[in-house]
Amino acid sequence: MRIPLVAAGLLIGVAFAVPARPQPLPPGTWTLKAPRPTITNEAAAVAIGGKLYAPGGSQNGKSMDRLDEYDPAADRWRSRAPMPQPLDHLGVAAVDNKLYTFGGFIGAVHQGASDAALEYDPVSDTWRRLAPMKAPRSAVGVAAVNGKIHVIGGRARDHDLLGTHEVYDPATGRWSEAAPLPLARDHLAVVAANGRIHAIGGRLSTPDEPTARHDIYDPATSTWTSGPPLPTPRSGVAAEAYRGMILVIGGETRKSTFVENEAFDIKTGQWRTLVPLPEGRHGHGSAVIGDAVYIVGGALGPGGRGVTDQLIVFTLR
């Protein structure tokens, strides 16, 4: 029987490429945990005492006052005292085992920015209002350094983008101002690492105008410098300091969401790629507990489409 020349690899005049070696997969694994008791977009999360706290967020386009607590040891959620007011797109931080929230939208997504600063004590399960920010803003970035909380960027009530940089001192209950963000933007990642604050990505107006900008703030000198840009420009991300890196996870444009999980190595100043999300998402909260990064809620599709109750966990093996 005649063997076809193509099948035999003998087609005259055609060069056959040498098969490429399989490329190693990006490192890390994702694991699904017990879902949050409610689906939540534009979520927030913070770790306190080995547990994850998820305040506020939005559902069906409406802000929520809900606070849920997750215990990794038991893989179980429980509801805690509700916030004094419904908020989504809020910024959060933890200092001295207390949860702090700043700004956010009131009542509906992208409507009625708030100047609220709130404190939650997990021990007494109580909230209290703090001195407000100087002006309402939402979609802010928040990070704590040396016991003080930096609230950076965001969007004003009239939807103008802000480079505002205010610092709250929980010990005195007072606000002060610091050097403004070099490029005003919202929906950005703000992460403290090694005594400095990294402001990464975000958007300039709409989800279709993301930026790769990476600004680094030194509290000792109150100055900003430029860092290596984010490889994949995105907004609506989650970001955490983890194992000497800053992870920037997910994000959105008007038409799609991102699966990217990119990590900035603080020591080398280089970006690297880690294993992507199982599905693209944005508006998700994040926190580091132990040796894992917890991602809660958000929307699997752009805008408010595909809002989820998922809790997924990233670990770098």
Secondary structure by P-SEA (a helix, b strand, c coil): cccccccccccccccccccccccccccbbbbbccccccccccbbbbbcccbbbbcbbbcccbbbcbbbbbbccccccccccccccccccccccccccbbbbcbbbccccccbbbcbbbbbbccccbbbbccccccccccbbbbbcccbbbbcbbbccccccccbbbbbbccccccccccccccccccbbbbbcccbbbbcccccccccccccbbbbbbccccbbbbcccccccccbbbbbbcccbbbbcccccccccccccccccccccbbbbccccccccccbbbbbcccbbbbcbbbccccccccccbbbbbbcc
